[in-house]
Amino acid sequence: MSEILDSRQLRTFVSLARTGSFTVTAKEVFITQSAVSHSMKSLEDELGCRLLNRVGKKTTLTLEGEHLLRHAQKIITDMSAAREALANIGKTGETRLRVGASLSVCQHLLPDVLRQFKKLHPKCHVTLETGDSPALAESVREQRVDLALALATHRETSLEFQPMFTDELMFIVGPQHPWVEAGGVARPEIAKQNFILYSRASQTFRAVESYFQDEGIVLNATMELGSIETIKELVKIGLGISVLATWIARPELKESSLMALPLGRRKLKREWGILSLRGRELTTVENEFVELCGEATQALR
């Protein structure tokens, strides 16, 4: 037995249950009387039970038919409601946009983008999912979000990546740190510092760890936190130093409550962009969101 019932057979069955007449039902559903009879015989065969009692020209329901009618009426009602809802979406211009981004992007980049986007599409329903780049890539892959502003992913054949900007990771220290007064980083002192780094599970942590391994330096990571804002506050009060992108600490750097110093002669850069599912054509609202992201990140390029 098939798991899915034919909606046309169910509609015919509901009409026949209400009218009790094959002739009237044939007129209502715009098929011949013999087609109604054939459709009901096929439905009974599909379900493996008799649904109708035929006495003369009058048709009534069996016990099984009464049970099916309750379900069939709900199915027909839900289908009509779905059709009406879809028609209304087309009339009102209602759309949907599901976006994924890291907490830092949500705080420092997306507010202006979404403000402009809502002006263009006031009826668009926008949802936002936060997470690290690997988790966001998975959300795009599983189609839980339409677009994600995330770090570039390698060997990811199922996703498209549209570059937006490249940032540079630097030492972020408090204004009283000895390196500030010295005007530079003392390389032998790097391994002696107490580092407050972003979550070990993140792509950024792995990039920082790999960079210093290549330099022959093992960092003393005394704390690993999932909040960039908390990391910045702890660095401010001198509990350690961190490695962050300068755009994430732009307000603090401007007011000199934090200071940025280069990691060394070799730079550590990250590429950010828009992730989408490969092969899926972007909608109009999605393309406009991407364009707004490009405008908002132009100063970071």
C-alpha positions as CSV (number, residue, x, y, z in Angstrom):
1,M,0.0,0.0,0.0
2,S,1.3,3.5,-0.9
3,E,1.9,5.9,2.0
4,I,0.5,8.9,0.1
5,L,-3.2,9.1,-1.0
6,D,-4.2,10.7,-4.2
7,S,-5.6,14.2,-3.4
8,R,-8.0,14.1,-6.4
9,Q,-9.4,10.8,-5.1
10,L,-9.9,12.3,-1.6
11,R,-11.6,15.4,-3.1
12,T,-13.9,13.1,-5.1
13,F,-14.6,11.0,-2.0
14,V,-15.5,14.0,0.2
15,S,-17.9,15.3,-2.5
16,L,-19.5,11.9,-2.8
17,A,-19.9,11.6,1.0
18,R,-21.6,14.9,1.1
19,T,-23.9,14.5,-2.0
20,G,-24.5,10.8,-1.9
21,S,-24.8,10.9,-5.7
22,F,-22.2,9.8,-8.3
23,T,-24.0,12.0,-10.8
24,V,-23.8,15.2,-8.7
25,T,-20.2,14.4,-7.7
26,A,-19.2,14.0,-11.3
27,K,-20.5,17.5,-12.0
28,E,-18.8,19.0,-8.9
29,V,-15.3,17.6,-9.7
30,F,-15.7,17.9,-13.5
31,I,-15.2,14.3,-14.5
32,T,-17.5,11.6,-15.8
33,Q,-19.7,9.5,-13.6
34,S,-17.7,6.4,-14.7
35,A,-14.5,8.2,-13.7
36,V,-16.0,8.8,-10.2
37,S,-16.8,5.1,-9.9
38,H,-13.4,4.1,-11.1
39,S,-11.7,6.6,-8.7
40,M,-13.6,5.3,-5.7
41,K,-12.9,1.6,-6.6
42,S,-9.1,2.5,-6.8
43,L,-9.3,4.3,-3.4
44,E,-10.9,1.3,-1.8
45,D,-8.3,-1.1,-3.3
46,E,-5.5,1.2,-2.2
47,L,-6.8,1.2,1.4
48,G,-7.8,-2.4,1.4
49,C,-11.4,-1.8,2.8
50,R,-14.9,-0.9,1.6
51,L,-15.7,2.8,2.0
52,L,-19.1,3.1,0.4
53,N,-22.5,1.4,0.6
54,R,-24.4,1.6,-2.7
55,V,-28.1,1.1,-2.4
56,G,-30.0,2.0,-5.6
57,K,-29.0,5.5,-6.5
58,K,-28.1,6.5,-3.0
59,T,-24.6,6.1,-1.6
60,T,-23.7,6.1,2.1
61,L,-20.5,5.6,4.0
62,T,-19.3,2.5,5.8
63,L,-17.7,2.7,9.2
64,E,-14.3,2.8,7.5
65,G,-15.6,5.5,5.2
66,E,-16.7,7.7,8.1
67,H,-13.3,7.4,9.6
68,L,-11.6,8.4,6.3
69,L,-14.0,11.3,5.8
70,R,-12.8,13.0,9.0
71,H,-9.2,12.8,7.9
72,A,-10.0,13.7,4.3
73,Q,-11.9,16.8,5.2
74,K,-9.0,18.1,7.2
75,I,-6.6,17.3,4.4
76,I,-8.7,19.1,1.8
77,T,-9.1,22.1,4.2
78,D,-5.4,22.3,4.8
79,M,-4.6,22.1,1.1
80,S,-7.0,24.9,0.4
81,A,-5.5,27.0,3.2
82,A,-2.0,26.3,1.8
83,R,-3.0,27.4,-1.7
84,E,-4.7,30.6,-0.4
85,A,-1.6,31.4,1.8
86,L,0.7,31.0,-1.2
87,A,-1.6,33.2,-3.3
88,N,-1.5,35.9,-0.6
89,I,2.2,35.8,-0.4
90,G,2.4,36.6,-4.1
91,K,-0.1,39.5,-3.7
92,T,1.5,41.1,-0.6
93,G,5.1,40.8,-1.7
94,E,5.9,38.8,1.5
95,T,9.3,37.1,1.3
96,R,11.8,35.3,3.6
97,L,15.5,35.6,4.3
98,R,17.4,33.3,6.7
99,V,20.9,34.5,7.5
100,G,23.8,33.0,9.5
101,A,26.7,34.9,11.0
102,S,29.2,34.9,13.8
103,L,28.4,36.9,17.0
104,S,31.1,39.4,16.1
105,V,29.6,39.9,12.6
106,C,26.1,40.3,14.1
107,Q,27.4,43.0,16.4
108,H,29.7,45.0,14.2
109,L,28.6,44.5,10.6
110,L,25.0,43.2,10.3
111,P,23.0,45.9,12.1
112,D,23.6,48.5,9.3
113,V,23.1,45.9,6.6
114,L,19.8,44.7,8.0
115,R,18.6,48.3,8.7
116,Q,19.1,49.1,5.0
117,F,17.6,45.7,3.9
118,K,14.4,46.3,5.9
119,K,14.0,49.7,4.3
120,L,14.0,48.0,0.9
121,H,11.9,45.0,2.0
122,P,9.7,45.9,4.9
123,K,7.5,42.8,4.5
124,C,10.5,40.3,4.3
125,H,10.6,38.0,7.3
126,V,14.3,37.9,8.4
127,T,15.7,35.3,10.8
128,L,19.2,35.2,12.1
129,E,21.3,32.2,13.2
130,T,24.6,32.7,15.0
131,G,27.6,30.3,15.2
132,D,31.2,29.8,14.2
133,S,32.0,29.4,10.6
134,P,32.0,25.5,10.5
135,A,28.6,25.4,12.1
136,L,27.3,28.1,9.7
137,A,28.6,26.1,6.7
138,E,26.7,23.1,8.0
139,S,23.5,25.2,8.4
140,V,23.8,26.3,4.7
141,R,24.5,22.7,3.7
142,E,21.4,21.5,5.6
143,Q,19.4,24.5,4.2
144,R,18.5,25.8,7.6
145,V,19.8,29.2,6.5
146,D,19.9,30.7,3.0
147,L,23.1,32.7,3.3
148,A,25.9,32.9,5.8
149,L,28.6,35.6,6.3
150,A,31.5,33.4,7.4
151,L,35.1,32.6,7.0
152,A,36.2,30.8,3.8
153,T,35.9,27.1,3.9
154,H,38.3,24.8,2.1
155,R,37.5,21.6,0.3
156,E,33.8,22.4,0.5
157,T,32.4,21.4,-2.9
158,S,28.7,21.7,-1.9
159,L,29.0,25.4,-1.1
160,E,29.6,28.6,-3.1
161,F,31.8,31.3,-1.6
162,Q,31.6,34.9,-2.6
163,P,34.5,36.9,-1.1
164,M,33.6,40.1,0.8
165,F,36.8,41.2,2.7
166,T,40.1,40.1,4.2
167,D,41.1,40.9,7.7
168,E,44.4,40.6,9.7
169,L,44.8,39.1,13.1
170,M,47.0,41.1,15.5
171,F,48.1,41.1,19.1
172,I,45.5,43.0,21.2
173,V,46.8,44.3,24.5
174,G,45.9,46.7,27.2
175,P,47.3,50.3,27.0
176,Q,49.6,49.6,30.0
177,H,51.2,46.5,28.5
178,P,55.1,46.7,28.3
179,W,55.0,46.1,24.6
180,V,53.1,49.4,24.1
181,E,55.7,51.4,25.9
182,A,58.5,49.5,24.1
183,G,56.8,50.3,20.7
184,G,56.9,46.7,19.5
185,V,56.7,43.0,20.3
186,A,59.6,41.3,22.0
187,R,59.6,37.9,20.2
188,P,61.2,36.0,23.2
189,E,58.4,37.3,25.4
190,I,55.5,35.9,23.3
191,A,55.6,32.4,24.8
192,K,55.6,34.0,28.4
193,Q,52.4,35.9,27.9
194,N,49.0,34.8,29.2
195,F,46.8,34.5,26.2
196,I,43.0,34.9,26.3
197,L,41.9,33.3,23.0
198,Y,38.6,32.6,21.2
199,S,37.1,29.1,21.5
200,R,39.4,26.2,20.7
201,A,36.7,24.7,18.5
202,S,36.7,27.8,16.2
203,Q,38.4,28.2,12.9
204,T,40.2,31.3,14.3
205,F,41.8,29.4,17.2
206,R,43.2,26.8,14.7
207,A,44.6,29.5,12.5
208,V,46.3,31.2,15.4
209,E,47.7,28.0,16.8
210,S,49.0,26.9,13.4
211,Y,50.6,30.3,12.8
212,F,52.7,30.2,16.0
213,Q,53.5,26.5,15.5
214,D,55.1,27.5,12.2
215,E,57.0,30.2,14.1
216,G,58.2,27.6,16.6
217,I,56.3,29.3,19.5
218,V,53.8,27.5,21.9
219,L,51.3,29.9,23.3
220,N,50.3,29.9,26.9
221,A,46.6,29.9,26.5
222,T,45.4,30.5,30.0
223,M,41.7,31.1,28.9
224,E,39.6,30.1,26.0
225,L,36.3,31.9,25.8
226,G,33.3,31.9,23.4
227,S,32.7,35.6,23.7
228,I,34.9,38.2,21.9
229,E,33.4,41.0,24.0
230,T,34.4,39.2,27.2
231,I,37.9,38.7,25.9
232,K,38.3,42.4,25.2
233,E,37.1,43.3,28.6
234,L,39.6,40.9,30.3
235,V,42.5,42.2,28.1
236,K,41.5,45.8,29.1
237,I,42.1,45.1,32.8
238,G,45.4,43.3,32.2
239,L,44.5,39.7,32.7
240,G,46.2,38.7,29.5
241,I,46.5,39.5,25.8
242,S,44.7,38.2,22.8
243,V,44.9,37.8,19.0
244,L,41.9,39.4,17.3
245,A,41.0,41.3,14.1
246,T,41.2,45.1,14.5
247,W,37.7,45.7,13.1
248,I,36.3,43.7,16.0
249,A,38.0,46.0,18.4
250,R,37.6,49.2,16.4
251,P,35.8,51.3,19.2
252,E,38.3,50.3,21.8
253,L,41.3,51.0,19.6
254,K,39.8,54.4,18.7
255,E,39.5,55.3,22.4
256,S,42.9,53.7,23.2
257,S,41.4,51.3,25.8
258,L,43.0,48.6,23.7
259,M,46.1,48.6,21.5
260,A,47.0,46.5,18.4
261,L,50.4,45.2,17.5
262,P,51.5,43.1,14.5
263,L,52.2,39.4,15.1
264,G,55.5,39.5,13.3
265,R,57.0,39.9,9.9
266,R,54.5,37.4,8.5
267,K,50.9,38.4,8.6
268,L,48.0,36.2,9.6
269,K,45.0,37.0,7.4
270,R,41.4,35.6,7.1
271,E,39.0,35.7,4.2
272,W,35.4,36.5,4.8
273,G,32.5,36.0,2.4
274,I,29.0,34.9,1.7
275,L,28.3,31.1,1.8
276,S,25.4,29.7,-0.2
277,L,24.4,26.3,-1.5
278,R,26.1,25.4,-4.8
279,G,23.8,25.2,-7.7
280,R,20.9,27.1,-6.1
281,E,20.0,30.4,-7.8
282,L,19.7,33.2,-5.3
283,T,16.4,35.1,-5.0
284,T,16.1,38.8,-5.6
285,V,16.1,39.6,-1.9
286,E,19.1,37.3,-1.3
287,N,21.1,39.1,-4.1
288,E,20.2,42.5,-2.6
289,F,21.4,41.3,0.8
290,V,24.7,40.2,-0.7
291,E,25.1,43.6,-2.4
292,L,24.4,45.4,0.9
293,C,27.0,43.3,2.6
294,G,29.5,44.2,-0.1
295,E,28.8,47.9,0.5
296,A,29.1,47.6,4.3
297,T,32.4,45.7,4.1
298,Q,34.0,47.9,1.5
299,A,36.0,49.9,4.1
300,L,37.4,46.6,5.4
301,R,38.9,45.5,2.1
